[in-house]
Amino acid sequence: MKNRIITTLLLAFTMFLSQGINAQEFSDLDKSPMDAAAYPTSHKESNKSIKVIYSRPQLKGRPLSKLTPEGKVWRTGANEATEITFSKDVVFAGKPVKAGTYSFFTIPGEKQWTIILNSATNVWGAYSYDEAQDVARVTVPVSEDKKALEAFSITFDKDATMYLGWDTLRVAIPIEVK
């Protein structure tokens, strides 16, 4: 009788624990999922010199000009401001920048974009952007590509140039890793 009561209690306890595990609710995929880009780009290389964490908004039939308004500070993605981490000192489009993590903002323009590294991190969007916290501010030209990208994308080439791409727009930012 005693063994039967212990067995019943153990079974009830096990069922109680498994109920808690099965009751977890997981959210659906974000409409602008978070992604990462890194340099070096090889998946086999774990020692990354540059890492960018950003969210990837989609065009969904909307004009790019509505999503990246000219002359206004943009978070360079969706949701939280994009963040870039340099594990080593770099030369960012001609400006020396110390190793560290920075918010990455842009100011879109028709022929050129202003690229901004800012010392404030863990910020939502560009709502609290403060120019006084800029670490580097550079201007780079805009180009067009024949291939349209539905999702905002960031990538690096073998020389550490960072590319921003969305629709047919392309922005190249030269980075020299020291």
C-alpha positions as CSV (number, residue, x, y, z in Angstrom):
1,M,0.0,0.0,0.0
2,K,2.8,2.4,1.0
3,N,4.6,1.7,-2.3
4,R,1.4,2.3,-4.3
5,I,1.0,5.7,-2.7
6,I,4.6,6.7,-3.3
7,T,4.3,5.5,-6.9
8,T,1.1,7.5,-7.4
9,L,2.7,10.6,-5.9
10,L,5.8,10.3,-8.1
11,L,3.6,9.8,-11.1
12,A,1.5,12.9,-10.2
13,F,4.7,15.0,-9.6
14,T,6.1,13.9,-13.0
15,M,2.9,14.8,-14.7
16,F,2.9,18.2,-12.9
17,L,6.4,18.9,-14.1
18,S,5.8,17.9,-17.7
19,Q,2.7,20.1,-17.8
20,G,4.9,23.2,-16.9
21,I,7.3,22.3,-19.7
22,N,4.5,21.8,-22.3
23,A,2.8,25.0,-21.2
24,Q,5.6,27.3,-22.6
25,E,4.4,29.7,-25.3
26,F,6.8,30.6,-28.1
27,S,6.3,33.7,-30.2
28,D,5.9,33.6,-33.9
29,L,8.7,34.8,-36.2
30,D,9.2,38.5,-36.0
31,K,8.0,40.5,-39.0
32,S,11.6,42.0,-39.2
33,P,13.7,39.2,-37.9
34,M,17.0,39.8,-36.2
35,D,20.1,38.8,-38.1
36,A,23.9,39.2,-37.9
37,A,26.7,39.9,-40.4
38,A,30.3,39.4,-39.6
39,Y,33.9,39.8,-40.9
40,P,35.7,37.6,-41.7
41,T,32.6,36.1,-43.4
42,S,33.7,32.4,-43.2
43,H,31.6,30.4,-40.9
44,K,34.7,28.4,-40.0
45,E,36.4,31.5,-38.6
46,S,35.1,32.0,-35.1
47,N,37.4,35.0,-34.2
48,K,35.4,37.8,-35.8
49,S,36.9,41.3,-36.1
50,I,33.5,42.9,-36.9
51,K,30.0,41.8,-36.0
52,V,26.8,43.6,-36.8
53,I,23.4,42.8,-35.1
54,Y,20.4,44.2,-36.9
55,S,16.8,43.5,-37.8
56,R,15.7,43.0,-41.4
57,P,12.6,44.9,-42.5
58,Q,10.9,43.8,-45.7
59,L,9.6,46.0,-48.5
60,K,6.2,44.3,-48.8
61,G,5.3,46.5,-51.7
62,R,6.2,49.7,-50.0
63,P,8.5,52.3,-51.6
64,L,12.0,52.4,-50.2
65,S,11.7,56.1,-49.8
66,K,9.0,55.7,-47.2
67,L,11.1,53.2,-45.2
68,T,14.4,55.2,-45.4
69,P,13.3,58.8,-45.4
70,E,15.9,61.2,-46.9
71,G,17.6,63.6,-44.5
72,K,16.4,61.9,-41.3
73,V,18.3,59.7,-38.9
74,W,17.4,56.0,-39.5
75,R,18.1,53.1,-37.1
76,T,19.5,51.2,-40.2
77,G,17.1,48.3,-39.9
78,A,14.0,47.8,-37.8
79,N,13.2,47.5,-34.1
80,E,16.3,48.2,-31.9
81,A,19.1,50.4,-33.4
82,T,21.6,48.3,-35.3
83,E,24.8,47.6,-33.3
84,I,28.3,47.1,-34.6
85,T,31.1,45.6,-32.6
86,F,34.8,45.9,-33.5
87,S,37.0,43.5,-31.6
88,K,40.1,45.5,-32.8
89,D,40.7,49.1,-33.6
90,V,39.6,50.0,-37.2
91,V,39.6,52.8,-39.7
92,F,36.0,53.3,-40.5
93,A,35.7,55.0,-43.9
94,G,38.8,57.0,-43.2
95,K,38.1,57.7,-39.5
96,P,40.0,55.9,-36.7
97,V,37.6,54.1,-34.3
98,K,38.6,52.2,-31.1
99,A,37.5,48.6,-30.5
100,G,34.1,48.5,-28.9
101,T,30.3,48.3,-29.5
102,Y,28.5,51.2,-31.1
103,S,25.0,52.0,-32.4
104,F,24.9,52.3,-36.2
105,F,22.7,55.0,-37.6
106,T,22.4,56.4,-41.1
107,I,21.0,59.5,-42.8
108,P,19.8,58.4,-46.2
109,G,20.2,60.8,-49.2
110,E,19.6,60.5,-52.9
111,K,23.3,60.4,-54.0
112,Q,25.1,59.8,-50.6
113,W,24.4,58.5,-47.1
114,T,25.8,59.7,-43.9
115,I,27.0,56.8,-41.8
116,I,27.1,57.3,-38.0
117,L,28.7,55.3,-35.2
118,N,27.3,56.4,-31.8
119,S,28.4,55.5,-28.3
120,A,24.8,54.9,-27.0
121,T,23.9,51.2,-27.1
122,N,20.8,49.2,-26.3
123,V,18.5,51.8,-27.8
124,W,15.2,51.4,-29.5
125,G,15.0,52.9,-33.0
126,A,16.5,56.3,-33.5
127,Y,14.0,58.1,-31.1
128,S,16.7,58.8,-28.5
129,Y,19.5,59.5,-31.0
130,D,21.9,62.1,-29.6
131,E,24.4,63.6,-32.1
132,A,26.7,64.6,-29.1
133,Q,27.4,60.9,-28.6
134,D,28.7,60.4,-32.2
135,V,32.0,58.6,-32.4
136,A,32.4,58.8,-36.2
137,R,30.3,60.4,-38.9
138,V,31.2,59.8,-42.6
139,T,29.6,60.2,-46.0
140,V,29.6,57.5,-48.6
141,P,28.1,57.3,-52.1
142,V,25.0,55.4,-53.1
143,S,24.9,53.1,-56.0
144,E,22.2,51.0,-57.8
145,D,22.2,47.3,-58.5
146,K,20.1,45.4,-61.0
147,K,19.1,42.8,-58.4
148,A,16.4,43.9,-56.0
149,L,16.5,42.7,-52.4
150,E,13.1,42.3,-50.6
151,A,14.7,42.4,-47.1
152,F,17.2,44.9,-45.9
153,S,20.6,43.2,-45.8
154,I,24.1,43.8,-44.5
155,T,27.2,41.9,-45.7
156,F,31.0,42.1,-45.9
157,D,33.4,41.3,-48.7
158,K,36.8,39.7,-48.3
159,D,38.4,43.2,-47.8
160,A,36.1,44.1,-44.9
161,T,34.0,46.6,-46.9
162,M,30.6,46.5,-45.4
163,Y,27.6,46.7,-47.8
164,L,24.1,47.8,-47.0
165,G,21.5,46.7,-49.5
166,W,17.7,47.1,-49.9
167,D,15.7,47.0,-53.1
168,T,18.2,48.1,-55.7
169,L,20.1,50.5,-53.5
170,R,23.6,49.7,-52.3
171,V,25.9,51.6,-49.9
172,A,29.5,50.5,-49.5
173,I,31.5,51.4,-46.3
174,P,35.2,50.7,-46.4
175,I,36.6,49.4,-43.1
176,E,40.3,48.7,-42.4
177,V,40.9,46.3,-39.6
178,K,44.1,47.0,-37.7
